[in-house]
C-alpha cells in the first residue's frame, strides 16, 4: 500500500513540474529536483532507522527467549 501511494504521488508530481519548483522555492531549494532528492534521502534514512529499531527489538526478544530456554534446561 505504501509503495502504491508513493508511485501515484510520483506520477502526479511528474505532471506538475511547476508545482514542485514553487514548493522547492518556498522551502528554500533552487530546483524541484533538489527537493525531491532531499525528500527521498529523508525517507530512506527514516526507513533505515525504523529497520534498525526492529532489529534491536528482535535481538532483545531472542536474548529473552534464550534466557528462558537456559533456565528450563538447568531445571531438568
URQUI-V846985 format. One record per pair of residues at least 4 apart in sequence whose C-alpha atoms are under 6 Angstrom apart, sorted by the first residue. I is the first residue (numbers start at 1). GAP is how many residues later the second one is. Records with the same first field share a line. If there is no record, write none. Layout:
# URQUI-V846985
I: GAP ; GAP
This chain:
# URQUI-V846985
20: 4 ; 12
21: 10 ; 11
24: 4 ; 5 ; 8 ; 11
25: 4 ; 5
